[in-house]
Amino acid sequence: MKKIICVLLLCMLFFGIIAKANFNIFNENGLRCLVPTGWTENTDDNTLEATTYTYGDEAMIQFYTKDLWEAVPDEVKEGAKRSDIDNSIFSKEDIADIIAVEGFEAESITMETFGEKEYFCAYVPLSGATEENASVTFMIHCENGYIYMISFFGNKYGDRYADFVEMLEGSLYTNTSYSPGSKLDKSNIKGFKSEPDFVWTYFAVTLLISAVVTIGIYTVPIVIYRYAIKKTTVERKKALLITVIYGIVAYIIMAIINYVIDGSAAGLSPCVIWSSVNYGILRGKKKKEEPLPEQPFDGEFPENNMF
């Protein structure tokens, strides 16, 4: 039983790492975001100043950041400071002008809050788009001399927009307490975590979830059948049949879960490895009872001997 547990733990760690190590991190000009699983960075077009992530042909997210303070002439900087440049210097009309430069006309501009940060939210429906409800949503935030524009292209009422909102809710702005010539004061940033903690916390949570789901689907039913229902070993042919049939069923279940979560396909390798573990569980034998120690013959028979 100890060997089985060790194999389970090793497989859990290995396949959890493989399954959940594919997240992306955007980190520029003090904005740090975890891009949800399933989104991939588009590096084909290097002419854009924005960083682009796509979800197949379904949706797109773009990050654009700029240091406005560095663009201010030195003579204008006299008597001013970097922290003066924030959301308060913009009006909704200014945001409309920024959107117009991008070639869009905003239908509405509102103020929205995500992750305790306020954004100008500019909504642009795309009437000529091929897909129904296709639109562009611009989220613009300015603080400490930096402007951040995070744009979503796709269906605002679909699952991918939920990814976009989740990313905004978890975003970190690490330049809040920055001033020239001083170090970043992390204590003033609510919920701030250093990059290693930020990444590994996410990694640990997703790894744990992956492990629970994987073991729960691939092996727990086999363990229940073997130790709670059957309560003994299973003959070789029957164990092989159960392993193959349940392996197929478990793979289909995992494929459905992966597709629903992020549109990805389930790997065959975990199915093969866990099926091997399941076969070992079904065929595992109980410990043999140790024979009683032999009593040395002292040359005398018991009194009640029949002879």
N, C-alpha and C positions, 0 to 999 in steps of 0.2 A: 504493500500500500504506500509506503514511503517513496518508493521509486516512481509510482504513478503520480503522486503529488509533486515531486520534483519536476517530472516531465511537463505536467500541467503548468507549473509556474514559469518554466523556461519558455514554453510555447506562448503563454500569455504575454510575457515580456517581449518576445521576438515579434509576434504578429501585431501586438499593440503599437510597437514602435514603427513597423512598416506601414500600418494602416493610418497613423495619425501624424506622421512627420512631414506631411506635405503642405503645411500652412505657409502663407506668405506674410511678410512684414513690410509695411511702408514706413520709412523713417526719413524725414527730410525737414529741415528748418524748424525743428522742435515739435513737429507733429509725428506721432507714432501710432500706427493702427495695425491691428491684426486683420488681414483680409480673410474672410470666411473660406472654409474648405470648398473646393470646386472651382474657384476663380483662379485664373492663370494670367501671369503678366504677359502682355503683348509687346515683344521687343522687335517686331518687324519694322516698325516705323520709328526711326531715331530722329526724325526732323521735328517732332513735337516736343514742346517744353514740358508737357504733361506726362505723367506716368499712367499707363493704361492697363486695366485688368478686365478680362472678358470672361463671361460664362457661356461658352460655346457661341452660338448665334443668338442667344436669348437676351443678353443684357451686357452692359459695359459700365465700368466705373473709371473715372479719371481724377487724378490728383494734380492740382496745380498750386505751387507755393512760390512766393516771391518776397524778398526782403525789401520792403518799401523804404525803410530807414536808410539803407545804403544808397538808394536812388535820390535821396534828398540832397540838394546842394549844400556844401559846407556852410555857406553864409546864412542859409535858412536854419541850419541846425543850432546856431547860436541862440541860447536862451530856451531851447526846447530839449526834450529828451525822448528816447526811443519809446518809452511806455505811453507817450501822448498819442501815438498812432494806434488806435483800436477801433472797435465797431462804432464808437461815437462820432467819428469824423465822416461817416458815410450816412447818406439818407437813402430812402427807397428809390428816389429818382437817380441817385448815383449808381445804385446797383442795376437799375434798368439800363443805364448807359453802358455799364460794363458788359452786360448780357448782349446788348446791341452790337458791341465790338466783336463779340463771338459769332455774330450773324443770327441771333435769335431775338424774338420779341416776347417778353414775359407776359403771360396772361394774368398772373397775380404774383405779388411779392409780400410775404409775411415774415414774422419773426418766430422761429422755432427753437426749442431747447433740447439738446441731446448731450448726455453726459455732463450736465450742469454748465454747458457752454451754449451761448446764444448764436444762432445763425440767421442770416438773411436767406430766406427760402424763395427762390424764383422758379415758378412752374411754367414750362413751355410745352403745350400740346403740339404734336407733330401731325398735322392734318393730312400731309401727303405720304405718311408712312404706310408701308405695306401691312404691318400688323396692327390689329385693333388695340386701342388704349396706349399706343406707343407715345412716349413723351420724354422730355429732358427735365430733370430737376437739379437745379444748382443750389448748393449749400455754401454760403460764403461767410467766413469768420475772420476777423482781424484782431490781433492783439500783439502788444510789445513790438510793433514795427513790422510784423509779418502779416501777409494776407494769404488765406488758405481758401481755395475753391475746390470743392469735392462735388463732382457731377455724376448723376446717374442717368443712363440712357436705357429705356426699356418700359415695361408695363408697371406703372406706379401701384397697381392693385394686385400684383403677382408676388410670388415667393421670393424672387430675386430682390425686390425692393425691401423686403423684410431683412434680407442679408445686409443691405445698404444701411438700414436703420440700426441694426445690431452693431455694425462696424462703427457708426457714429457714436453710439452709446458707450462703446468701449475705448474710444480714442483718448489719447493722452497728449496734452500740450505741455511740454517740459520747459518752455521758455518764459513761463508766466512771471517768475521771480528773477529773471535775468536782467542784469544791468552791466554796461561795459566796464570791464576791469574787475568784476566780482564773479565769484563762483555761483553756480546754481544752488539756490536754497530749496532743497527738496521738502523741507518741513512745511512750507507754505502751500504745497500742492496737494490737495485732498486726493487720497487714493494713489499717490505717486508710487511707482515701483521702478527700480532700475531695470535696464533692458534684460539682463539674465533672468531676474525674478519674473518679469513680465512675460517672457517667452516660456520659461519652464513651468510657471503656474498653469498656463494654458495647456502646455504639453502634458503635465501630470494629470489634469482633469480629463482631457480627452483620452489619455492612455487608460485611466481607470474605467471610464465609461466603455471604451472599446473592449477592455478585458472582461467586464461584467457581461456585456452583451454576447461576446464571442463564446465564453464558457457556458453562459446560460442557454445558448441555442445549440452549440455543437456537442456538449458533453453532459450537462446536468440531467437531461432525460435518460441518457444511457446509464448514468450512475444510479438514478432512481430505479430504473428497471432491474439493474443487476443486484443492488444491495437491499432494496425495499420490496420489490415484487418477486423477482426470481429467487433471491437469497442464496444462490449457488452459481457455480460456473456454467457457462453455456457451451454446448458441444460445438466443435469446430465449424461444421457446415452452417449451422444455424447462426453462429456468431458472425461468420463472414457475410451471410445474407442480410442480417440486421445492419451490419456496418455499411454495406453498399447502399441499401435502400434508404437508411436514415441519413447517410452522407449526402445523397442526392436531395432529399427533402430539406436538410439543413442548409445546403448550398443555395437552393431556391429562395428560402427565407432570407438568408443574408443578402442575396442579390436584390431582393425587393427592398430591404431596409436601406442598403447603400444607394439604390436609385432614388428612393423617396427623400433621403437626407441630402445628398449632394449630386445625384445623377451619375455617380461612378459605378463601375462594374465590380462584382465580388471576385476576388482572386481564387484560383483553383488550389494554390499551394496550401493555404490554411485548411481547406477542406480535406486534402490528402493527409496532412499531418494529424489533424484532429481525428480523422477516421482511424488512423493507425493507433492513436491513443485509445479510442473507443473499443477497438478490437482487443487491445491488451486488457482493458477493464472487463470485458465480457468473458475473456478466457482466463483471467487471473485466477489462480488456485488458492484455496485456503491453506493456511499453515498446517503441515502434517502434525498430528499429535505425537509428542515424544514418548517413546516406549518407556514403561516403568523399569527402573534399574533392576537387574537380576540379583536375586539373593544368593549368596554363596552357600553351597550344600555343606552342612555340618556333619553329615554321616548319619543323621537320625531322621526317621519319617515322622510326620505328625501323628498324634495319638489316634485320630479318627480315620487314619488311612484304611482303605478297604482291604488291604492285604493283611 
